[in-house]
Amino acid sequence: MSPWKAAQIGDHFDQIDTPALILDLDAFERNIKRLQDAMSGTDVRLRPHAKSHKCPDIALRQIKEGAIGICCQKVSEAAVFVAAGVPDILITNQVVGEKKVAHALDLAQRARIGILIDHEDQVSAFARASANRKIKIDVYIEIDVGMGRCGVASIEQAVELARQIDQAPYLNFMGLQCYHGSAQHYRLPEERQSAIAAVCAKASATKEAIEQLGIKVERISGAGTGSVMLERDSKIFNEVQAGSYIFMDRDYAANQRDGNDLHFEHALFIKTAVLSHPTQDRAVVDAGLKASSVDSGMPAVWQRQDASYLKASDEHGVLKLTAGSSLKLGDSLMLVPGHCDPTVNLYDEIVCVRDDRVEAVWPILARGAIL
């Protein structure tokens, strides 16, 4: 943790030290409203994914705007949000191990908690622990709908797991998790449409097979920022889990939109400053690997044509400059991170700016919550 803060409330933008994680509040609020408005008048609930921001201040604003609750990726992450007063959380991951099962049930005493399973041993572990403690918890079966990560591969497996969950007195079978993460970043609209059509077909067939047992599939949940309107309009999904829409990183912005896609604005930036200008065509900024994730590529330089982010090392970012660039030592500039989720996890706070003034500083309380 830094011994001092990058900014204080009331500071002018120019006074914000670097590197700092900056949130454009106007763009951020428009993004929240744009997706929530898109769900209004439909039967589809919005459950935003908090792994993108790890910030209770943001989650509570999303819920105030109309979100049903949030998603978290880890039990410890969910614990931070429960402590902050979030009442409904789906942990979109498998929870394995006696300690984690116990922690999840602890949270289920304080909030509505859902978990994912894709193996009978997970069902058995939660069935035993929940019965011993007489604590109810929601359970979803994760289906592998094309991502090749977690989730049951066959409908027959899903049917058998639904049967086992239904027989456990303290496990509340809710439905299916059907998330195709890779499809969120397919660049062409027709690629995303084809992938989500296959997702919907498998989700529908699985729901039908489970309900033939007399077990209701109340919820089919999934989707992300790149495909959220496809799931909304599918007549199959009744809950969507977009997360990055509030920030919009460089990678998501590379997707080609069609007429039905929502336009989300860049709202999250890294303020950085030039600390070295060794040659006419090269400058070095103070935002490197410890200030921006590069798993989805280098950050983009925002609203400048004379500089591009070439490469990163621990504490340095090297810029390639065009001939005649006006950038000089000490100048600040803004970067759009390639991938917002792991970038946010590098910071303790988000500096929230409106009209060139720091309006708020929000702590990223779930930073490092990876258990």
Secondary structure as a PSIPRED ss2 file (coil, helix, strand):
# PSIPRED VFORMAT (PSIPRED V4.0)

   1 M C   1.000  0.000  0.000
   2 S C   1.000  0.000  0.000
   3 P C   1.000  0.000  0.000
   4 W C   1.000  0.000  0.000
   5 K C   1.000  0.000  0.000
   6 A C   1.000  0.000  0.000
   7 A C   1.000  0.000  0.000
   8 Q C   1.000  0.000  0.000
   9 I C   1.000  0.000  0.000
  10 G C   1.000  0.000  0.000
  11 D C   1.000  0.000  0.000
  12 H E   0.000  0.000  1.000
  13 F H   0.000  1.000  0.000
  14 D H   0.000  1.000  0.000
  15 Q H   0.000  1.000  0.000
  16 I C   1.000  0.000  0.000
  17 D C   1.000  0.000  0.000
  18 T C   1.000  0.000  0.000
  19 P C   1.000  0.000  0.000
  20 A E   0.000  0.000  1.000
  21 L E   0.000  0.000  1.000
  22 I E   0.000  0.000  1.000
  23 L E   0.000  0.000  1.000
  24 D E   0.000  0.000  1.000
  25 L H   0.000  1.000  0.000
  26 D H   0.000  1.000  0.000
  27 A H   0.000  1.000  0.000
  28 F H   0.000  1.000  0.000
  29 E H   0.000  1.000  0.000
  30 R H   0.000  1.000  0.000
  31 N H   0.000  1.000  0.000
  32 I H   0.000  1.000  0.000
  33 K H   0.000  1.000  0.000
  34 R H   0.000  1.000  0.000
  35 L H   0.000  1.000  0.000
  36 Q H   0.000  1.000  0.000
  37 D H   0.000  1.000  0.000
  38 A H   0.000  1.000  0.000
  39 M H   0.000  1.000  0.000
  40 S C   1.000  0.000  0.000
  41 G C   1.000  0.000  0.000
  42 T C   1.000  0.000  0.000
  43 D C   1.000  0.000  0.000
  44 V C   1.000  0.000  0.000
  45 R E   0.000  0.000  1.000
  46 L E   0.000  0.000  1.000
  47 R C   1.000  0.000  0.000
  48 P C   1.000  0.000  0.000
  49 H E   0.000  0.000  1.000
  50 A H   0.000  1.000  0.000
  51 K H   0.000  1.000  0.000
  52 S H   0.000  1.000  0.000
  53 H C   1.000  0.000  0.000
  54 K C   1.000  0.000  0.000
  55 C C   1.000  0.000  0.000
  56 P H   0.000  1.000  0.000
  57 D H   0.000  1.000  0.000
  58 I H   0.000  1.000  0.000
  59 A H   0.000  1.000  0.000
  60 L H   0.000  1.000  0.000
  61 R H   0.000  1.000  0.000
  62 Q H   0.000  1.000  0.000
  63 I H   0.000  1.000  0.000
  64 K H   0.000  1.000  0.000
  65 E H   0.000  1.000  0.000
  66 G C   1.000  0.000  0.000
  67 A C   1.000  0.000  0.000
  68 I C   1.000  0.000  0.000
  69 G C   1.000  0.000  0.000
  70 I E   0.000  0.000  1.000
  71 C E   0.000  0.000  1.000
  72 C E   0.000  0.000  1.000
  73 Q C   1.000  0.000  0.000
  74 K C   1.000  0.000  0.000
  75 V H   0.000  1.000  0.000
  76 S H   0.000  1.000  0.000
  77 E H   0.000  1.000  0.000
  78 A H   0.000  1.000  0.000
  79 A H   0.000  1.000  0.000
  80 V H   0.000  1.000  0.000
  81 F H   0.000  1.000  0.000
  82 V H   0.000  1.000  0.000
  83 A H   0.000  1.000  0.000
  84 A C   1.000  0.000  0.000
  85 G C   1.000  0.000  0.000
  86 V C   1.000  0.000  0.000
  87 P C   1.000  0.000  0.000
  88 D E   0.000  0.000  1.000
  89 I E   0.000  0.000  1.000
  90 L E   0.000  0.000  1.000
  91 I E   0.000  0.000  1.000
  92 T E   0.000  0.000  1.000
  93 N E   0.000  0.000  1.000
  94 Q E   0.000  0.000  1.000
  95 V C   1.000  0.000  0.000
  96 V C   1.000  0.000  0.000
  97 G C   1.000  0.000  0.000
  98 E H   0.000  1.000  0.000
  99 K H   0.000  1.000  0.000
 100 K H   0.000  1.000  0.000
 101 V H   0.000  1.000  0.000
 102 A H   0.000  1.000  0.000
 103 H H   0.000  1.000  0.000
 104 A H   0.000  1.000  0.000
 105 L H   0.000  1.000  0.000
 106 D H   0.000  1.000  0.000
 107 L H   0.000  1.000  0.000
 108 A H   0.000  1.000  0.000
 109 Q C   1.000  0.000  0.000
 110 R C   1.000  0.000  0.000
 111 A C   1.000  0.000  0.000
 112 R E   0.000  0.000  1.000
 113 I E   0.000  0.000  1.000
 114 G E   0.000  0.000  1.000
 115 I E   0.000  0.000  1.000
 116 L E   0.000  0.000  1.000
 117 I E   0.000  0.000  1.000
 118 D C   1.000  0.000  0.000
 119 H C   1.000  0.000  0.000
 120 E H   0.000  1.000  0.000
 121 D H   0.000  1.000  0.000
 122 Q H   0.000  1.000  0.000
 123 V H   0.000  1.000  0.000
 124 S H   0.000  1.000  0.000
 125 A H   0.000  1.000  0.000
 126 F H   0.000  1.000  0.000
 127 A H   0.000  1.000  0.000
 128 R H   0.000  1.000  0.000
 129 A H   0.000  1.000  0.000
 130 S H   0.000  1.000  0.000
 131 A H   0.000  1.000  0.000
 132 N H   0.000  1.000  0.000
 133 R H   0.000  1.000  0.000
 134 K C   1.000  0.000  0.000
 135 I C   1.000  0.000  0.000
 136 K C   1.000  0.000  0.000
 137 I E   0.000  0.000  1.000
 138 D E   0.000  0.000  1.000
 139 V E   0.000  0.000  1.000
 140 Y E   0.000  0.000  1.000
 141 I E   0.000  0.000  1.000
 142 E E   0.000  0.000  1.000
 143 I E   0.000  0.000  1.000
 144 D C   1.000  0.000  0.000
 145 V C   1.000  0.000  0.000
 146 G C   1.000  0.000  0.000
 147 M C   1.000  0.000  0.000
 148 G C   1.000  0.000  0.000
 149 R C   1.000  0.000  0.000
 150 C C   1.000  0.000  0.000
 151 G C   1.000  0.000  0.000
 152 V E   0.000  0.000  1.000
 153 A C   1.000  0.000  0.000
 154 S C   1.000  0.000  0.000
 155 I H   0.000  1.000  0.000
 156 E H   0.000  1.000  0.000
 157 Q H   0.000  1.000  0.000
 158 A H   0.000  1.000  0.000
 159 V H   0.000  1.000  0.000
 160 E H   0.000  1.000  0.000
 161 L H   0.000  1.000  0.000
 162 A H   0.000  1.000  0.000
 163 R H   0.000  1.000  0.000
 164 Q H   0.000  1.000  0.000
 165 I H   0.000  1.000  0.000
 166 D H   0.000  1.000  0.000
 167 Q H   0.000  1.000  0.000
 168 A C   1.000  0.000  0.000
 169 P C   1.000  0.000  0.000
 170 Y C   1.000  0.000  0.000
 171 L E   0.000  0.000  1.000
 172 N E   0.000  0.000  1.000
 173 F E   0.000  0.000  1.000
 174 M E   0.000  0.000  1.000
 175 G E   0.000  0.000  1.000
 176 L E   0.000  0.000  1.000
 177 Q E   0.000  0.000  1.000
 178 C E   0.000  0.000  1.000
 179 Y C   1.000  0.000  0.000
 180 H C   1.000  0.000  0.000
 181 G C   1.000  0.000  0.000
 182 S H   0.000  1.000  0.000
 183 A H   0.000  1.000  0.000
 184 Q H   0.000  1.000  0.000
 185 H H   0.000  1.000  0.000
 186 Y C   1.000  0.000  0.000
 187 R C   1.000  0.000  0.000
 188 L C   1.000  0.000  0.000
 189 P H   0.000  1.000  0.000
 190 E H   0.000  1.000  0.000
 191 E H   0.000  1.000  0.000
 192 R H   0.000  1.000  0.000
 193 Q H   0.000  1.000  0.000
 194 S H   0.000  1.000  0.000
 195 A H   0.000  1.000  0.000
 196 I H   0.000  1.000  0.000
 197 A H   0.000  1.000  0.000
 198 A H   0.000  1.000  0.000
 199 V H   0.000  1.000  0.000
 200 C H   0.000  1.000  0.000
 201 A H   0.000  1.000  0.000
 202 K H   0.000  1.000  0.000
 203 A H   0.000  1.000  0.000
 204 S H   0.000  1.000  0.000
 205 A H   0.000  1.000  0.000
 206 T H   0.000  1.000  0.000
 207 K H   0.000  1.000  0.000
 208 E H   0.000  1.000  0.000
 209 A H   0.000  1.000  0.000
 210 I H   0.000  1.000  0.000
 211 E H   0.000  1.000  0.000
 212 Q C   1.000  0.000  0.000
 213 L C   1.000  0.000  0.000
 214 G C   1.000  0.000  0.000
 215 I C   1.000  0.000  0.000
 216 K C   1.000  0.000  0.000
 217 V C   1.000  0.000  0.000
 218 E C   1.000  0.000  0.000
 219 R E   0.000  0.000  1.000
 220 I E   0.000  0.000  1.000
 221 S E   0.000  0.000  1.000
 222 G E   0.000  0.000  1.000
 223 A C   1.000  0.000  0.000
 224 G C   1.000  0.000  0.000
 225 T C   1.000  0.000  0.000
 226 G C   1.000  0.000  0.000
 227 S C   1.000  0.000  0.000
 228 V H   0.000  1.000  0.000
 229 M H   0.000  1.000  0.000
 230 L H   0.000  1.000  0.000
 231 E H   0.000  1.000  0.000
 232 R H   0.000  1.000  0.000
 233 D C   1.000  0.000  0.000
 234 S C   1.000  0.000  0.000
 235 K C   1.000  0.000  0.000
 236 I C   1.000  0.000  0.000
 237 F C   1.000  0.000  0.000
 238 N C   1.000  0.000  0.000
 239 E E   0.000  0.000  1.000
 240 V E   0.000  0.000  1.000
 241 Q C   1.000  0.000  0.000
 242 A C   1.000  0.000  0.000
 243 G C   1.000  0.000  0.000
 244 S H   0.000  1.000  0.000
 245 Y H   0.000  1.000  0.000
 246 I H   0.000  1.000  0.000
 247 F C   1.000  0.000  0.000
 248 M C   1.000  0.000  0.000
 249 D C   1.000  0.000  0.000
 250 R H   0.000  1.000  0.000
 251 D H   0.000  1.000  0.000
 252 Y H   0.000  1.000  0.000
 253 A H   0.000  1.000  0.000
 254 A C   1.000  0.000  0.000
 255 N C   1.000  0.000  0.000
 256 Q C   1.000  0.000  0.000
 257 R C   1.000  0.000  0.000
 258 D C   1.000  0.000  0.000
 259 G C   1.000  0.000  0.000
 260 N C   1.000  0.000  0.000
 261 D C   1.000  0.000  0.000
 262 L C   1.000  0.000  0.000
 263 H C   1.000  0.000  0.000
 264 F C   1.000  0.000  0.000
 265 E C   1.000  0.000  0.000
 266 H C   1.000  0.000  0.000
 267 A C   1.000  0.000  0.000
 268 L E   0.000  0.000  1.000
 269 F E   0.000  0.000  1.000
 270 I E   0.000  0.000  1.000
 271 K E   0.000  0.000  1.000
 272 T E   0.000  0.000  1.000
 273 A E   0.000  0.000  1.000
 274 V E   0.000  0.000  1.000
 275 L E   0.000  0.000  1.000
 276 S E   0.000  0.000  1.000
 277 H E   0.000  0.000  1.000
 278 P E   0.000  0.000  1.000
 279 T E   0.000  0.000  1.000
 280 Q C   1.000  0.000  0.000
 281 D C   1.000  0.000  0.000
 282 R E   0.000  0.000  1.000
 283 A E   0.000  0.000  1.000
 284 V E   0.000  0.000  1.000
 285 V E   0.000  0.000  1.000
 286 D C   1.000  0.000  0.000
 287 A C   1.000  0.000  0.000
 288 G C   1.000  0.000  0.000
 289 L C   1.000  0.000  0.000
 290 K C   1.000  0.000  0.000
 291 A C   1.000  0.000  0.000
 292 S C   1.000  0.000  0.000
 293 S C   1.000  0.000  0.000
 294 V C   1.000  0.000  0.000
 295 D C   1.000  0.000  0.000
 296 S C   1.000  0.000  0.000
 297 G C   1.000  0.000  0.000
 298 M C   1.000  0.000  0.000
 299 P C   1.000  0.000  0.000
 300 A E   0.000  0.000  1.000
 301 V E   0.000  0.000  1.000
 302 W C   1.000  0.000  0.000
 303 Q C   1.000  0.000  0.000
 304 R C   1.000  0.000  0.000
 305 Q C   1.000  0.000  0.000
 306 D C   1.000  0.000  0.000
 307 A E   0.000  0.000  1.000
 308 S E   0.000  0.000  1.000
 309 Y E   0.000  0.000  1.000
 310 L E   0.000  0.000  1.000
 311 K E   0.000  0.000  1.000
 312 A E   0.000  0.000  1.000
 313 S C   1.000  0.000  0.000
 314 D C   1.000  0.000  0.000
 315 E C   1.000  0.000  0.000
 316 H C   1.000  0.000  0.000
 317 G E   0.000  0.000  1.000
 318 V E   0.000  0.000  1.000
 319 L E   0.000  0.000  1.000
 320 K E   0.000  0.000  1.000
 321 L E   0.000  0.000  1.000
 322 T C   1.000  0.000  0.000
 323 A C   1.000  0.000  0.000
 324 G C   1.000  0.000  0.000
 325 S C   1.000  0.000  0.000
 326 S C   1.000  0.000  0.000
 327 L C   1.000  0.000  0.000
 328 K C   1.000  0.000  0.000
 329 L C   1.000  0.000  0.000
 330 G C   1.000  0.000  0.000
 331 D C   1.000  0.000  0.000
 332 S E   0.000  0.000  1.000
 333 L E   0.000  0.000  1.000
 334 M E   0.000  0.000  1.000
 335 L E   0.000  0.000  1.000
 336 V E   0.000  0.000  1.000
 337 P C   1.000  0.000  0.000
 338 G C   1.000  0.000  0.000
 339 H C   1.000  0.000  0.000
 340 C H   0.000  1.000  0.000
 341 D H   0.000  1.000  0.000
 342 P H   0.000  1.000  0.000
 343 T H   0.000  1.000  0.000
 344 V H   0.000  1.000  0.000
 345 N C   1.000  0.000  0.000
 346 L C   1.000  0.000  0.000
 347 Y C   1.000  0.000  0.000
 348 D C   1.000  0.000  0.000
 349 E E   0.000  0.000  1.000
 350 I E   0.000  0.000  1.000
 351 V E   0.000  0.000  1.000
 352 C E   0.000  0.000  1.000
 353 V E   0.000  0.000  1.000
 354 R E   0.000  0.000  1.000
 355 D C   1.000  0.000  0.000
 356 D C   1.000  0.000  0.000
 357 R E   0.000  0.000  1.000
 358 V E   0.000  0.000  1.000
 359 E E   0.000  0.000  1.000
 360 A E   0.000  0.000  1.000
 361 V E   0.000  0.000  1.000
 362 W E   0.000  0.000  1.000
 363 P E   0.000  0.000  1.000
 364 I C   1.000  0.000  0.000
 365 L C   1.000  0.000  0.000
 366 A C   1.000  0.000  0.000
 367 R C   1.000  0.000  0.000
 368 G C   1.000  0.000  0.000
 369 A C   1.000  0.000  0.000
 370 I C   1.000  0.000  0.000
 371 L C   1.000  0.000  0.000
